[in-house]
Amino acid sequence: MSTQPDPTPEDDATRDIADVPAVEVITTVAVHLMSAAAVKCGLAENGEEHKDLDEARKLITALAALVTASAPEISSFHAAPLRDGLRSLQLAFREASLVPDEPGQGPGEKYTGPVYA
């Protein structure tokens, strides 16, 4: 007979996350940030309905910080597509803005440097 208590849902969740490699967690978070930023830039179906450039700026800046900080740790194989997605979002933001930011002042550009079309 076992004296161990049955695992709780929290135990299962901890064990599940413990089995996930860091690169997978980082890329999953990055993809969620990209998806949310794309919606807030108005790139989703019925885009204007969900467009919120203030929210998009925050999401893109967070994504830029994550990608820039994690790139040396996750290899260029994983970082390159994240950088491409980030740049696409930065350009989409610039295009969606009625008054574009100066180069180097756009969302995330303090981490990536200026983004030009």
Wavefront OBJ file of the C-alpha trace (Angstrom):
o trace
v 0.000 0.000 0.000
v 1.149 3.477 -0.856
v 1.184 6.202 1.766
v 1.658 8.893 -0.864
v -1.359 11.170 -1.378
v -2.935 11.312 -4.808
v -1.374 14.018 -6.995
v -3.280 17.296 -7.067
v -3.960 19.282 -10.248
v -1.222 21.694 -9.097
v 1.248 18.797 -8.851
v 0.325 17.722 -12.380
v 0.760 21.270 -13.705
v 4.156 21.609 -12.024
v 5.306 18.284 -13.408
v 4.032 19.218 -16.883
v 5.849 22.577 -16.952
v 8.988 20.947 -15.562
v 9.115 18.761 -18.681
v 8.967 21.714 -21.098
v 12.310 23.053 -22.380
v 12.966 26.759 -21.759
v 13.185 27.511 -25.488
v 9.662 26.181 -25.930
v 8.297 28.336 -23.098
v 10.037 31.419 -24.503
v 8.814 30.874 -28.065
v 5.274 30.136 -26.866
v 5.162 33.391 -24.896
v 6.597 35.262 -27.893
v 3.945 33.832 -30.218
v 1.195 34.872 -27.786
v 2.624 38.408 -27.647
v 2.858 38.495 -31.462
v -0.718 37.322 -31.894
v -2.080 39.842 -29.411
v -0.038 42.665 -30.970
v -1.243 41.762 -34.455
v -4.867 41.954 -33.302
v -4.229 45.302 -31.585
v -2.562 46.622 -34.765
v -5.778 45.845 -36.618
v -4.358 42.928 -38.606
v -7.047 40.412 -37.630
v -10.357 39.820 -39.363
v -12.579 42.842 -38.564
v -9.334 44.570 -37.634
v -10.616 48.064 -37.031
v -12.965 46.724 -34.390
v -10.066 45.494 -32.232
v -7.427 48.059 -33.179
v -5.799 49.727 -30.174
v -2.357 51.120 -30.930
v -1.632 52.032 -27.304
v -2.080 48.377 -26.345
v -0.156 47.245 -29.438
v 2.790 49.468 -28.451
v 2.996 47.789 -25.030
v 2.810 44.293 -26.493
v 5.409 44.981 -29.185
v 7.777 46.538 -26.650
v 7.415 43.511 -24.358
v 8.019 41.208 -27.323
v 11.122 43.172 -28.349
v 12.533 42.945 -24.832
v 11.866 39.195 -24.659
v 13.334 38.460 -28.086
v 16.388 40.661 -27.544
v 17.147 39.268 -24.096
v 16.534 35.625 -24.959
v 18.110 35.481 -28.432
v 21.614 34.581 -27.200
v 20.143 31.777 -25.097
v 17.810 30.158 -27.634
v 20.051 30.083 -30.744
v 19.494 31.814 -34.045
v 17.438 28.874 -35.274
v 14.693 29.909 -32.842
v 15.479 33.628 -32.561
v 15.507 34.488 -36.282
v 11.789 33.828 -36.921
v 10.913 35.717 -33.735
v 12.970 38.696 -34.908
v 11.259 38.568 -38.312
v 7.825 38.524 -36.705
v 8.785 41.365 -34.391
v 10.044 43.489 -37.284
v 6.836 42.822 -39.232
v 4.775 43.984 -36.270
v 6.908 47.082 -35.830
v 6.376 47.956 -39.494
v 2.641 47.220 -39.257
v 2.415 49.501 -36.236
v 4.228 52.267 -38.109
v 1.857 51.845 -41.068
v -1.245 51.856 -38.836
v -0.212 55.026 -36.977
v -1.711 58.271 -38.176
v 1.345 60.111 -36.842
v 4.322 57.761 -37.182
v 7.015 57.749 -34.507
v 10.460 59.068 -35.340
v 12.911 56.286 -36.263
v 14.163 54.741 -33.034
v 11.093 55.880 -31.081
v 8.631 53.213 -32.224
v 7.508 50.308 -30.077
v 10.404 48.118 -29.031
v 12.956 50.144 -30.962
v 14.899 50.954 -27.807
v 15.728 47.224 -27.809
v 16.018 46.554 -31.548
v 17.223 49.850 -32.924
v 15.334 51.853 -35.572
v 13.087 49.957 -37.968
v 12.767 51.274 -41.507
v 10.303 50.228 -44.199
l 1 2 3 4 5 6 7 8 9 10 11 12 13 14 15 16 17 18 19 20 21 22 23 24 25 26 27 28 29 30 31 32 33 34 35 36 37 38 39 40 41 42 43 44 45 46 47 48 49 50 51 52 53 54 55 56 57 58 59 60 61 62 63 64 65 66 67 68 69 70 71 72 73 74 75 76 77 78 79 80 81 82 83 84 85 86 87 88 89 90 91 92 93 94 95 96 97 98 99 100 101 102 103 104 105 106 107 108 109 110 111 112 113 114 115 116 117
